[in-house]
Amino acid sequence: MGKNGYLPLFETRPARGLVFFRSYAASIFIGICFICFHRVSYFPVTERWVWVGMFVVELWFSFYFFITVIVKWNPVFRSTFKDRLSSRYEEEELPGVDIFVCTADPRLEPPTMVVSTVLSVMAYDYPPHKLSVYLSDDGCSDLTFYALLEASGFAQLWLPFCRKLKLEPTSPEAYFQTTPEPVDDAFMANEWLIIK
């Protein structure tokens, strides 16, 4: 139980399997030690200021590296429980959320994928009047524009369908690929086919 008797909204787990990262950090540490040993053992007669400057820069890099490694040495993974958010807070207490979906090239990011992402975000279990979704199309693609124009009509069917059945995943493409057609309920099968 979390604070005030509520279940926690997220859990933190330490990462496992850091053997590669630790061996990488150890090899970098040994390399830095060799560089520092070389700089201290070899003191040139000419251009001493250049040597001192390089040595100071390498010491600074070593210090920065050690600070970075200390922070990354024990990374953690956080898992969120978004279904617990509505049980903890009333709708009026939740803040407004702005979500930006970015796309640039319709060949690399097909408009169907962009549309599925936007519809998935719009179907979040969050108060609709506090959720704003923005699409940033850096490629100014007409294809993406018309796909979203068509998706706006489909959203009027998809979003109530998601909220009524509490679907997971909320992306239309992922949902119809992973969920078989319901055969036991004729009304639900008809609605499922209409939406598909």
N, C-alpha and C positions, 0 to 999 in steps of 0.2 A: 504494500500500500504506500502511496505517496503522501504528500503533504495534504492535510485536512481530510484524510480518509479516502482520497481519490486514487484510482489506478494511475501510474505514471504515463505521460504522453510519449516517452521514448525510453529506450534502454541503450546502455553503452556497453560494448563488448570489446575486449582487447583483441587486436589482430594477431593471427597465428601465422607461422611459417615465414619468419623474417630472416631465415638463414642467408638468403641471397643478399638482402639489404645489409646485413651485418658484415658479411664478408667483403662486400663492396666498400663499406665505410672503413673497414680495417685496412684494405689495400690503399685507399686514398690517404689514410692516416700515415701509413708506412712511407708512401711517396712524399708526403709533406715533411716527414722527419728527415728523409734523405736530402731533400732540397735545402732544408734549414742547416743540416750538417755540412753540406757542400758550401753554402754561403759563409758559414762561420769558419770553416777550415781554409777556404781560399779567399784571401783578402788582397785585392789587386793593388799594385803600386800607383798606377795612374787611374784616373776616373773613379775616385773613391766615392764621390757624391752619387754617381749613378748606381754604384754597388749598394750604398746605404739606402737609396731610394727603393731599389728592387727588394732589398731585404725587408724594409718596413712594409712594403706592399704584400710580400709573401707572408709576413707575420699577421698582417690584417686579414688576409685570405684564410690563413689557418684558424684565427680566432673566429671568423665568420662561419667557417666550416664546422668547427666544434659546436658552436651555438646551434647551428642548423641541425646537426646530427643529434644533439641532445633532445631537441624538440621532436624530431622524427623517429627517434629510437623506439618509442613505444606508441605507435599509432593506435587509434581506436575506431570502431565502426559504430554508428548510431542507427538504430532501427526505430522508426516512428510508428505510432499507433493512431492513425488519423480517425479511426472510428470512436476513439475515446474523447475527442475534442468536443463533440456536440453534447456528450453527457456531462462534461465538466462546466461548460460555459453556456449561458443563455445567448440567443441569437443577437440581442442588442449589445452584448459585451464583446463580440468578435470584431476585430478590426477589418477595414476594407483592404482588399488584396488586389494588386495589379500584377498581371502575368504577361510577360512579353515572349512571344514566339518569333524567332528570327529565321529567315530563309534568304537565300541569295541566288541560287541557280536551279531552275526547274528541271534540269537534266540530272543533277546530282541529288536533289531533294525533290522527288516527284510531288506534284500538287496533291495527289491522293494521300500521301504521307503527311503533308502539311495540314490538310483538311482533317485527317484523323487525329492529329495532335491537337488542333484547335478545338475540335468537338470533344475530345477526351478531357481537356482542361475545363471546358464549359460545363461538363457533366459532373464536376467535383461535388461532393456532398458538403456544400458551403452555401450560405444564403446568396441567392442570385443577385440581389441588389447591392451586395458588398463585394462582388467579384467582377473585375474588369479584365478582359483579354484583349491584347493588342498584337497585331501581326506586323512585323517589320520585314518588308520585302526589299532587300537591297538591290536585287536584280531587276526590279520594276517589271516583272513578268505579267503579260496579259493573261497567260494561261493560269497562273496562280490566282489572279484577280477573279477570273470567271469561275474557277473551281470554288473559291470562297463564296462567290455570289450564289452558286448552286447549293453550296453547303448551308447557307443561311436558311434556305427553304427546308432542307433536310433536318436542320437543327430543331425546327418546330415539331418534328415527329420524334427525333432521337432523344432529346433531353427529357421529355415527359416519360418516354419508354424507360430510360435509365433510372429516373427517380422512382418510378412506380415499382420496378423490379429490383432496385438497388444492385445494378449490374456491376460486375468486376471482371475483366477490365472495361473501362468506359470508352476505349477507342473502338469505333465501329469495325475497323479492319481486323483488329486483334480479337474482338468479341466473336465475330462471325467465323473466323478461322478456327477458334478453339472450342466453340460451343455447338453441340449438335442440335438439330432441329427438335423441338419438343413434340413428341408424338402422342402423349397421353392426354393432353388438353387441347381440344379442337380450336377453342377460341384463342388460346395462347399461340398455337401453331399458325393460325391465320394471321394474327398480329405480327408474329415473328417473320413470316414470309413477306408481309407488306413492308415492314421496316427494312428487311434485307434487300 
